[in-house]
Amino acid sequence: MNIKNEIKSYLAATGITMTELVERLNKDLPEDKKTSVQNLSNKLSRGSLRYDEAHQIAVAIGKRIEWVDNKKDDGQ
């Protein structure tokens, strides 16, 4: 799954629109650091979202990014 579909899936599951997400992301930012729905949508479409931005999105929708070993649970 690409980052755009993954984030849109989480938004749908939590009932948050892109507009609401952008409002949450911009809440405590100075004017020169705020983003727009179009800007975020473009980053998602291009796959150019930075890790820190993905983390901010996760926090804004009540999720967290977790690093998990890519090993089977059977001790391998």
N, C-alpha and C positions, 0 to 999 in steps of 0.2 A: 504494500500500500504506500502511495506517495504521501508526503507531508500535508499537502492540501486536503486530500480525501480524509486523512487521519484526523486532522484538526476539525474539519467540517463534521465528521462523524461524532467527535466528542461534543462539539457545539450542539448538534441535534439531540444527542442523548441527554444533555443538561438543559435543553430548552433555551439556550442563549443564542441570540442572533449576532451576526458580524458587527452590526451597529452597536449592540450592547457590549460586545467584547471590546471594541475600540474605545467606547466610553470608559470602561473599566481600566483599560491600559493607559488612557490619557489622564485619568483622575488626578493624580498628584504630580504630573509632569509640567514643566514650564512650556510656554507656547511654542518655543523653537524646537522642542523635543517631541511634540505630539504627532501622532500619525493619523491617517484617514482610512476609511474602509477601503477605498481604491488602492492606496499604497500597500496595505496589508494583503489585500487580494492579489495584487501584482506579485508581491514577494512569495506568496503561496503558490501561485501559478508558475513562477520561474524556478521555484525550489531554492530561493536565495535567502530564506529565513535564517538568521543567526541563532546559535544555541541559546544565547541569553534572551532573545525574543521568544523562542519556543518555551523557555522556562517561565517567562512573564505571562505568556498565554495560559500555561498550565495553572499557575497560581491564580490567575484571574477567573478561571472556571472551576476552581476548587479541586484541581488535580495536582499530581506531582510526577516528575520524570524520574524513573527508577532504572538504574543500571543493574541488569540481571545477567548472571553467567549464562552462557549459551551452551551449557552442558546438560545432559540428561540427569534426572534426579536419581539415577541408579548408581551413582558414584563414579561415573566415567569422567 
